[in-house]
Amino acid sequence: MMKTLLLLLTAQASALELTPDTWDDVTGDKTAFIKFFAPWCGHCKKMKPDWDKLMEKYADSETVVVADVACVGAGKPLCDKQGVRGLPTVKFGNPNNLEDYKGGRDFNSLDKFTDNLRPPCDVETFEHCSDAEKALIDELKEKDAETLQKMVDDEIDERDNVEKTFEKEVKSLQEKYQTLQKQKDEDLESLKSKYNIGVVSTILKKYKTEL
């Protein structure tokens, strides 16, 4: 307990830079607005002043937590879990099911968006839940723990397959690009030999001068 408390205080002292050890304690039952970054990232540095200002504004919020996660060191597992690729990546929503934020990254845009974040749906009391969410919760509560765990495991497996398929296709495209680039270079070199356009242009220019 003492270790968790110390980690929580450390996270708060460092402008809420979360790690797997502090994630649950800090996010709790709040709606999360999280920036995933790296210290060396230029765009991250540019965004930092406005994001820090936003974190300061919501530091005492009872419904929203605005925080950082460094995709190096202790925070890297969180970035891996969230499938972070580009930096900075900003996500929001239920801490267990974050969504990509695609809005502006200046303070006014971030602040306006955060003002509209509602507290997460409480699965026990139904507080802040829409009718659709209530119906889904009732449906899921009919299932046993084993079935729910299988749903979690299946989602992880399918997510991994999506990532692997993406990486495979990207690699294929990269190889295709390299092949096309090589063919392009060879074709252009062949055109040089075929037309000797440099010499042709020089002679043509001379002819035009003599006219």
NUFIFI-552268 format. One line per field, with one value per atom (N, C-alpha, C): residue number from 1; x, y, z. Coordinates in Angstrom, 2 decimals, padded with zeros to 5 digits. Each point is the difference from the previous one (the first is absolute). Last residue first. Layout:
REM residues N
num	c(NUM  ...)
x	c(X  ...)
y	c(Y  ...)
z	c(Z  ...)
//
This chain:
REM residues 211
num	c(211  211  211  210  210  210  209  209  209  208  208  208  207  207  207  206  206  206  205  205  205  204  204  204  203  203  203  202  202  202  201  201  201  200  200  200  199  199  199  198  198  198  197  197  197  196  196  196  195  195  195  194  194  194  193  193  193  192  192  192  191  191  191  190  190  190  189  189  189  188  188  188  187  187  187  186  186  186  185  185  185  184  184  184  183  183  183  182  182  182  181  181  181  180  180  180  179  179  179  178  178  178  177  177  177  176  176  176  175  175  175  174  174  174  173  173  173  172  172  172  171  171  171  170  170  170  169  169  169  168  168  168  167  167  167  166  166  166  165  165  165  164  164  164  163  163  163  162  162  162  161  161  161  160  160  160  159  159  159  158  158  158  157  157  157  156  156  156  155  155  155  154  154  154  153  153  153  152  152  152  151  151  151  150  150  150  149  149  149  148  148  148  147  147  147  146  146  146  145  145  145  144  144  144  143  143  143  142  142  142  141  141  141  140  140  140  139  139  139  138  138  138  137  137  137  136  136  136  135  135  135  134  134  134  133  133  133  132  132  132  131  131  131  130  130  130  129  129  129  128  128  128  127  127  127  126  126  126  125  125  125  124  124  124  123  123  123  122  122  122  121  121  121  120  120  120  119  119  119  118  118  118  117  117  117  116  116  116  115  115  115  114  114  114  113  113  113  112  112  112  111  111  111  110  110  110  109  109  109  108  108  108  107  107  107  106  106  106  105  105  105  104  104  104  103  103  103  102  102  102  101  101  101  100  100  100  99  99  99  98  98  98  97  97  97  96  96  96  95  95  95  94  94  94  93  93  93  92  92  92  91  91  91  90  90  90  89  89  89  88  88  88  87  87  87  86  86  86  85  85  85  84  84  84  83  83  83  82  82  82  81  81  81  80  80  80  79  79  79  78  78  78  77  77  77  76  76  76  75  75  75  74  74  74  73  73  73  72  72  72  71  71  71  70  70  70  69  69  69  68  68  68  67  67  67  66  66  66  65  65  65  64  64  64  63  63  63  62  62  62  61  61  61  60  60  60  59  59  59  58  58  58  57  57  57  56  56  56  55  55  55  54  54  54  53  53  53  52  52  52  51  51  51  50  50  50  49  49  49  48  48  48  47  47  47  46  46  46  45  45  45  44  44  44  43  43  43  42  42  42  41  41  41  40  40  40  39  39  39  38  38  38  37  37  37  36  36  36  35  35  35  34  34  34  33  33  33  32  32  32  31  31  31  30  30  30  29  29  29  28  28  28  27  27  27  26  26  26  25  25  25  24  24  24  23  23  23  22  22  22  21  21  21  20  20  20  19  19  19  18  18  18  17  17  17  16  16  16  15  15  15  14  14  14  13  13  13  12  12  12  11  11  11  10  10  10  9  9  9  8  8  8  7  7  7  6  6  6  5  5  5  4  4  4  3  3  3  2  2  2  1  1  1)
x	c(020.54  -001.12  -000.18  003.18  000.49  -001.11  -000.86  000.79  000.42  -002.22  -000.95  000.73  002.59  -000.75  -000.93  002.23  000.93  -000.69  -002.36  000.14  000.94  -000.46  -001.22  000.07  003.48  000.07  -001.21  000.03  001.08  000.10  -003.04  -000.46  001.06  001.10  -001.02  -000.44  002.88  000.71  -000.98  -001.88  000.87  000.71  -002.73  -000.74  000.84  000.33  001.13  -000.52  -002.48  -000.23  001.18  000.08  -000.75  -000.05  001.98  000.83  -000.70  -002.38  001.18  000.85  -003.67  -000.40  001.18  000.58  -000.08  -000.39  -000.02  001.39  000.03  -004.15  000.50  001.44  -001.96  -000.64  000.50  001.48  000.57  -000.59  -001.76  001.38  000.65  -004.32  -000.05  001.41  -000.43  -000.37  -000.04  000.77  001.14  -000.29  -003.48  001.01  001.23  -003.46  -000.40  001.04  000.67  000.10  -000.33  -000.57  001.43  000.22  -004.42  000.53  001.46  -002.05  -000.49  000.54  000.88  000.78  -000.40  -002.46  001.36  000.88  -004.38  000.00  001.40  -000.60  -000.17  000.04  000.05  001.27  -000.05  -003.97  000.93  001.36  -003.23  -000.34  000.93  000.46  000.33  -000.23  -001.32  001.46  000.44  -004.61  000.44  001.51  -001.84  -000.39  000.47  000.62  000.91  -000.31  -002.87  001.32  000.97  -004.24  -000.13  001.36  -000.27  -000.07  -000.12  -000.14  001.34  000.03  -004.16  000.77  001.43  -002.78  -000.39  000.73  000.74  000.49  -000.33  -001.73  001.45  000.58  -004.55  000.26  001.50  -001.41  -000.25  000.28  000.25  001.11  -000.16  -003.51  001.20  001.17  -003.92  -000.22  001.22  -000.07  000.25  -000.20  -001.08  001.45  000.36  -004.53  000.49  001.51  -002.04  -000.40  000.52  000.64  000.81  -000.30  -002.56  001.35  000.86  -005.28  000.86  001.41  -004.80  001.07  000.85  -003.56  -000.60  001.05  000.97  -000.09  -000.69  000.33  001.29  -000.03  -003.85  000.27  001.28  -001.15  -000.95  000.27  002.45  000.44  -000.91  -001.20  001.19  000.48  -003.57  -000.44  001.19  000.91  -000.73  -000.43  001.96  000.99  -000.66  -002.76  000.70  001.03  -002.30  -000.90  000.69  003.31  -001.06  -000.89  002.97  -000.10  -001.15  001.55  000.66  -000.06  -001.13  000.15  000.83  -001.23  -000.53  000.09  001.68  -001.14  -000.71  003.70  -000.74  -001.26  003.26  -000.67  -000.82  001.36  000.23  -000.80  002.17  -001.18  000.37  002.89  -000.26  -001.24  000.45  000.54  -000.32  000.42  -000.88  000.63  001.83  000.15  -000.92  000.70  -001.14  000.11  003.43  -001.22  -001.20  004.15  -000.03  -001.25  000.85  -000.33  -000.16  001.46  -001.40  -000.44  004.52  -000.84  -001.48  003.23  000.07  -000.95  000.49  -000.67  -000.04  002.34  -001.43  -000.77  004.83  -000.70  -001.50  002.50  000.25  -000.87  -000.11  000.91  000.45  -004.60  001.14  000.84  -002.87  -000.23  001.28  -001.07  000.44  -000.21  000.45  -000.40  000.57  -001.24  000.94  -000.62  -001.35  -000.22  001.00  -000.35  000.23  -000.24  -000.99  -000.35  000.12  000.80  000.14  -000.29  -000.45  001.41  000.25  -003.88  000.12  001.45  000.05  -001.14  000.20  003.67  -000.95  -001.04  005.32  -001.17  -000.89  004.60  -000.91  -001.25  005.55  -001.33  -000.86  004.81  -000.80  -001.32  002.80  000.11  -000.08  -001.43  000.51  000.02  -001.36  001.02  000.62  -003.16  000.52  001.10  -003.15  000.31  000.50  -001.17  -000.93  000.27  002.80  -001.36  -001.02  004.50  -000.13  -001.43  001.09  -000.04  -000.17  000.58  -001.31  -000.14  004.17  -001.05  -001.39  003.77  -000.07  -001.08  001.58  -001.30  -000.19  004.11  -001.08  -001.35  003.94  000.12  -001.23  -001.15  001.34  000.04  -003.67  000.14  001.43  -003.17  001.23  000.20  -004.48  000.66  001.21  -003.71  001.02  000.37  -004.85  001.31  000.89  -005.13  000.84  001.44  -005.28  001.43  000.75  -005.35  000.92  001.45  -003.75  -000.57  000.94  000.72  -000.49  -000.52  003.95  -001.29  -000.38  004.09  -000.91  -001.37  003.50  000.69  -000.91  -000.60  -000.83  000.62  002.19  -001.40  -000.85  004.54  -000.11  -001.45  001.02  000.14  -000.17  000.09  -001.25  000.06  003.87  -001.00  -001.34  003.44  000.29  -001.01  -000.20  -000.47  000.24  001.60  -001.47  -000.54  004.72  -000.50  -001.53  002.14  000.14  -000.55  000.53  -001.32  000.06  003.97  -000.81  -001.35  002.89  000.53  -000.83  -000.99  -000.38  000.44  001.32  -001.41  -000.51  004.44  -000.14  -001.43  002.43  -000.96  -000.21  002.64  000.74  -000.91  -001.69  000.77  000.70  -004.62  001.39  000.79  -005.64  001.07  001.37  -005.87  001.12  001.13  -004.60  000.98  001.16  -005.53  001.40  000.83  -004.83  000.48  001.52  -004.61  001.42  000.23  -004.05  000.24  001.42  -001.26  -000.09  000.08  000.42  -001.28  -000.23  004.99  -001.16  -001.26  004.82  -001.19  -001.26  004.16  -000.21  -001.28  001.41  -000.22  -000.35  001.15  -001.30  -000.30  004.31  -001.13  -001.35  004.73  -000.84  -001.29  003.39  -000.19  -000.95  001.37  -000.93  -000.28  001.30  000.65  -001.02  -000.03  -000.47  000.87  000.14  000.60  -000.22  -001.41  -000.78  000.59  002.30  -001.08  -000.76  003.29  000.61  -001.07  -001.17  001.06  000.61  -003.25  -000.62  001.06  001.43  -000.68  -000.59  001.91  001.04  -000.62  -002.84  000.50  001.08  -001.63  -001.06  000.46  002.78  -000.01  -001.03  000.16  001.20  000.05  -003.44  -000.19  001.18  000.28  -000.97  -000.20  002.64  000.69  -000.90  -001.80  000.90  000.71  -002.69  -000.84  000.87)
y	c(030.63  000.44  001.50  -002.49  000.34  000.49  -001.59  001.22  000.48  -004.12  001.10  001.34  -003.95  000.23  001.20  -001.47  000.65  000.33  -002.46  001.38  000.78  -004.59  000.68  001.48  -002.81  000.24  000.78  -001.30  000.96  000.35  -003.34  001.33  001.06  -004.55  000.44  001.44  -002.14  000.40  000.54  -001.69  001.14  000.53  -003.93  001.26  001.22  -005.09  000.94  001.44  -004.39  001.30  000.98  -004.62  -000.08  001.34  -000.49  -000.63  000.02  001.64  000.84  -000.54  -002.53  001.13  000.93  -003.58  -000.49  001.12  000.85  -000.11  -000.47  000.16  001.36  -000.02  -004.11  000.53  001.40  -002.03  -000.68  000.54  001.58  000.47  -000.61  -001.53  001.38  000.53  -004.21  -000.05  001.39  -000.33  -000.54  -000.03  001.22  001.04  -000.44  -003.12  001.02  001.12  -003.33  -000.59  001.03  001.24  -000.12  -000.58  000.21  001.35  -000.07  -003.95  000.37  001.38  -001.49  -000.80  000.34  001.98  000.53  -000.73  -001.55  001.26  000.61  -003.85  -000.34  001.25  000.56  -000.56  -000.34  001.38  001.12  -000.48  -003.25  000.73  001.20  -002.52  -000.84  000.76  002.00  000.00  -000.81  -000.01  001.34  000.02  -003.89  000.15  001.34  -000.80  -000.83  000.11  002.20  000.63  -000.79  -001.84  001.22  000.68  -003.68  -000.42  001.20  000.74  -000.41  -000.40  000.93  001.24  -000.31  -003.60  000.60  001.31  -002.21  -000.82  000.63  002.03  000.17  -000.77  -000.54  001.34  000.25  -004.00  -000.02  001.35  -000.38  -000.71  -000.02  001.83  000.83  -000.62  -002.49  001.15  000.92  -003.60  -000.47  001.13  000.82  -000.07  -000.46  000.01  001.36  000.03  -004.13  000.48  001.41  -001.89  -000.72  000.49  001.62  000.58  -000.67  -000.11  -000.31  000.55  002.17  -000.95  -000.26  003.19  -001.32  -001.08  004.67  -000.53  -001.37  002.51  -000.58  -000.60  002.28  -001.18  -000.71  004.09  -001.04  -001.30  003.77  -000.47  -001.12  002.18  -000.82  -000.58  003.06  -001.25  -000.95  004.33  -000.77  -001.36  003.07  -000.55  -000.85  002.33  -001.07  -000.67  003.77  -001.16  -001.18  003.32  000.17  -001.24  001.90  -001.00  000.35  002.10  000.51  -000.99  -002.41  001.45  000.39  -004.49  000.51  001.52  -003.24  000.88  000.52  -003.10  -000.46  000.84  000.86  -001.27  -000.52  005.04  -000.83  -001.30  003.71  -000.75  -000.90  004.49  -001.32  -000.64  005.39  -001.08  -001.36  004.04  -000.34  -001.13  004.17  -001.39  -000.28  004.32  -000.80  -001.48  003.30  000.50  -000.87  -000.73  -000.56  000.44  001.80  -001.43  -000.59  004.42  -000.09  -001.45  000.85  000.39  -000.12  -000.76  -001.05  000.29  003.29  -001.18  -001.12  003.91  000.29  -001.21  -000.20  -000.04  000.20  -002.25  001.23  -000.01  -003.35  -000.25  001.27  -002.14  000.90  -000.22  -004.22  001.43  000.81  -004.93  000.48  001.51  -004.59  001.39  000.56  -005.31  000.98  001.39  -003.76  000.29  001.07  -003.99  001.35  000.09  -003.24  -000.09  001.38  -000.83  -001.39  -000.15  004.20  -000.42  -001.42  003.26  -001.00  -000.48  004.36  -000.86  -000.89  002.22  000.43  -001.07  001.42  -000.86  000.46  001.38  000.42  -000.87  000.11  -000.56  000.41  002.20  -000.48  -000.61  -002.00  000.81  001.48  -005.37  001.35  000.75  -004.40  -000.05  001.38  -003.22  001.31  -000.17  -003.16  -000.03  001.32  -001.49  000.88  000.04  -002.53  -000.50  000.81  001.41  -001.24  -000.53  003.69  000.39  -001.22  -000.72  000.62  000.41  -001.76  -001.02  000.56  003.05  -000.66  -001.10  002.95  000.19  -000.79  000.11  -000.66  000.11  001.13  -000.33  -000.66  002.73  -000.52  -000.33  002.30  -001.28  -000.52  003.20  000.00  -001.38  002.85  -001.31  000.07  003.70  -000.39  -001.46  002.91  -000.49  -000.32  001.65  000.36  -000.35  -001.32  000.01  000.28  000.71  -000.12  000.02  000.33  -000.83  -000.26  002.80  -001.25  -000.94  004.13  -000.45  -001.35  002.92  -000.30  -000.49  001.14  -000.75  -000.42  002.59  -001.12  -000.83  003.92  000.41  -001.13  -000.85  000.84  000.39  -002.33  -000.87  000.78  002.43  -000.75  -000.93  002.33  000.96  -000.70  -002.45  000.21  000.96  -000.64  -001.19  000.13  003.40  000.02  -001.20  000.24  001.12  000.02  -003.50  -000.10  001.20  -000.87  -000.11  000.12  000.02  001.14  000.02  -003.67  001.18  001.24  -003.98  -000.13  001.24  -000.47  000.39  -000.08  -001.50  001.44  000.48  -004.29  000.30  001.52  -002.59  000.46  000.48  -001.89  001.23  000.58  -002.74  -000.37  001.29  -001.71  000.80  -000.65  000.01  -000.93  000.68  001.74  000.27  -000.99  000.19  -000.39  000.34  000.24  000.73  -000.10  -002.63  000.32  000.77  -000.87  -000.01  000.50  -002.51  001.25  -000.24  -002.91  -000.03  001.28  -001.42  -000.38  -000.14  001.78  000.12  -000.36  -000.34  001.38  000.13  -004.29  000.90  001.41  -003.32  -000.27  000.98  000.36  000.21  -000.15  -000.66  001.10  000.18  -003.38  -000.08  001.06  -000.17  -001.09  -000.09  004.79  -001.28  -001.10  005.89  -001.29  -001.16  005.45  -000.88  -001.43  004.64  -001.17  -000.74  003.66  000.41  -001.20  -000.45  000.15  000.28  -000.68  001.01  000.24  -003.38  001.31  001.10  -004.48  000.32  001.39  -001.67  000.29  000.39  -001.47  001.34  000.41  -004.36  000.95  001.43  -003.50  000.07  001.02  -000.94  000.73  000.17  -002.62  001.39  000.85  -004.66  000.56  001.48  -002.39  000.12  000.65  -001.03  001.14  000.24  -003.81  001.20  001.26)
z	c(-085.86  -000.84  000.02  002.70  -001.35  -000.91  004.41  000.09  -001.35  000.45  000.21  000.07  -000.30  -001.24  000.13  003.87  -000.94  -001.32  003.20  000.44  -000.95  -000.65  -000.39  000.39  001.40  -001.45  -000.47  004.48  -000.23  -001.48  001.37  000.40  -000.28  -000.74  -000.95  000.31  003.01  -001.22  -001.02  003.91  000.33  -001.22  -000.16  -000.09  000.33  -001.25  000.18  000.01  -000.61  -000.64  000.11  001.78  -001.25  -000.73  004.35  -001.03  -001.35  003.71  -000.21  -001.14  001.49  -000.85  -000.29  003.03  -001.38  -000.96  004.59  -000.45  -001.45  002.10  -000.24  -000.50  001.26  -001.21  -000.34  004.02  -001.16  -001.30  004.05  -000.16  -001.24  001.21  -000.46  -000.28  001.99  -001.41  -000.60  004.62  -000.74  -001.50  002.84  000.00  -000.79  000.72  -000.98  -000.09  003.25  -001.34  -001.08  004.49  -000.30  -001.39  001.62  -000.26  -000.39  001.41  -001.33  -000.40  004.34  -000.96  -001.42  003.41  000.02  -001.01  000.70  -000.74  -000.07  002.62  -001.41  -000.87  004.64  -000.44  -001.49  002.01  -000.10  -000.51  000.94  -001.22  -000.21  003.96  -001.15  -001.31  004.06  -000.12  -001.22  001.05  -000.40  -000.25  001.80  -001.41  -000.54  004.56  -000.79  -001.49  003.06  -000.01  -000.89  000.72  -000.80  -000.13  002.86  -001.41  -000.93  004.65  -000.41  -001.46  001.89  -000.13  -000.46  001.02  -001.26  -000.24  004.11  -001.11  -001.35  003.89  -000.04  -001.19  000.90  -000.53  -000.13  002.03  -001.45  -000.64  004.71  -000.65  -001.52  002.58  000.12  -000.73  000.27  -000.88  000.02  003.00  -001.37  -001.00  004.46  -000.16  -001.40  001.18  -000.14  -000.20  000.88  -001.32  -000.25  004.27  -000.99  -001.41  003.68  -000.05  -001.07  -000.85  001.15  -000.23  -001.90  -000.32  001.24  -000.15  -000.08  -000.26  000.03  001.36  000.05  -004.07  000.38  001.40  -001.66  -000.83  000.45  002.01  000.41  -000.75  -001.33  001.31  000.50  -003.99  -000.20  001.32  000.10  -000.61  -000.19  001.57  001.02  -000.55  -002.97  000.92  001.08  -002.98  -000.72  000.90  001.62  -000.07  -000.68  002.36  -000.98  000.02  004.27  -001.08  -000.95  004.35  -001.21  -001.17  004.35  -000.06  -001.21  001.67  -001.26  -000.10  003.50  000.30  -001.24  -000.39  001.17  000.22  -003.48  -000.29  001.18  -001.75  001.17  -000.17  -003.71  000.44  001.19  -000.91  -000.58  000.60  -000.45  000.83  -000.64  -003.37  001.11  000.82  -003.40  000.41  001.18  -002.18  -000.44  000.37  000.90  000.65  -000.32  -002.20  001.35  000.76  -004.31  -000.09  001.40  -000.32  -000.42  -000.06  000.89  001.13  -000.34  -003.39  001.01  001.16  -003.34  -000.55  001.03  001.17  -000.13  -000.52  000.32  001.28  -000.15  -004.08  000.73  001.26  -003.49  001.12  000.70  -003.04  000.04  001.25  -001.37  -000.08  000.02  000.43  -001.31  -000.16  003.66  -000.10  -001.30  001.50  -000.55  -000.03  003.75  -001.41  -000.46  004.32  -000.51  -001.50  004.14  -001.42  -000.64  004.65  -000.47  -001.48  002.33  000.09  -000.48  -001.89  001.06  000.06  -002.57  000.28  001.21  -003.88  001.03  000.25  -002.47  000.10  001.15  -003.42  001.08  -000.06  -001.73  -000.21  001.19  -002.39  001.12  -000.46  -002.35  001.21  -000.33  -002.11  -000.18  001.32  000.54  -001.05  -000.21  003.80  -000.41  -001.03  002.57  -001.43  -000.53  004.62  -000.71  -001.50  002.92  000.21  -000.79  000.07  -000.77  000.09  002.63  -001.41  -000.89  004.58  -000.24  -001.46  001.51  -000.11  -000.25  000.71  -001.31  -000.07  003.83  -000.64  -001.28  002.69  000.73  -000.70  -003.21  001.41  000.56  -004.10  000.26  001.49  -002.10  -000.71  000.03  003.41  -000.80  -000.61  001.69  000.06  -000.91  002.74  -000.97  000.18  001.24  000.42  -001.19  002.33  -001.15  000.39  001.77  000.28  -001.30  002.24  -001.15  000.48  003.07  -001.06  -001.16  003.97  000.56  -001.07  000.08  -000.50  000.59  000.53  001.11  -000.44  -003.17  001.05  001.14  -004.36  000.41  001.11  -001.82  000.16  000.57  -001.12  001.19  000.27  -003.94  001.17  001.29  -004.01  000.12  001.22  -001.14  000.47  000.22  -001.96  001.42  000.62  -004.63  000.71  001.50  -002.84  000.03  000.77  -000.61  000.82  000.10  -002.80  001.46  000.78  -004.96  000.61  001.52  -002.64  -000.43  000.71  000.62  000.68  -000.33  -002.27  001.42  000.77  -004.46  000.07  001.44  -000.81  -000.23  000.11  002.50  -001.08  -000.13  003.37  -001.17  -001.13  004.20  000.27  -001.22  -000.39  000.27  000.17  000.49  -000.58  000.22  000.59  -000.06  -000.77  002.83  -001.07  000.12  001.74  000.17  -001.23  002.99  -001.18  000.09  002.54  -000.20  -001.29  003.99  -001.43  -000.23  004.67  -000.75  -001.50  004.14  -000.72  -000.79  001.09  000.80  -000.82  -000.70  -000.87  000.74  002.32  -000.46  -000.82  001.67  001.13  -000.46  -003.24  000.62  001.13  -002.19  -000.91  000.71  001.61  000.51  -000.79  -001.03  001.46  000.54  -004.67  000.33  001.50  -001.43  -000.32  000.29  -000.78  000.48  -000.48  001.18  -001.00  000.46  001.99  -000.38  -001.20  002.16  -000.91  -000.55  003.45  -001.32  -001.05  004.53  000.07  -001.36  000.56  000.11  -000.01  -000.02  -001.26  000.04  003.92  -000.99  -001.32  003.38  000.31  -000.98  -000.34  -000.36  000.23  001.38  -001.46  -000.48  004.57  -000.41  -001.50  001.78  000.35  -000.44  -000.49  -000.96  000.25  003.06  -001.29  -001.03  004.22  000.08  -001.33  000.39  000.00  000.00)
//
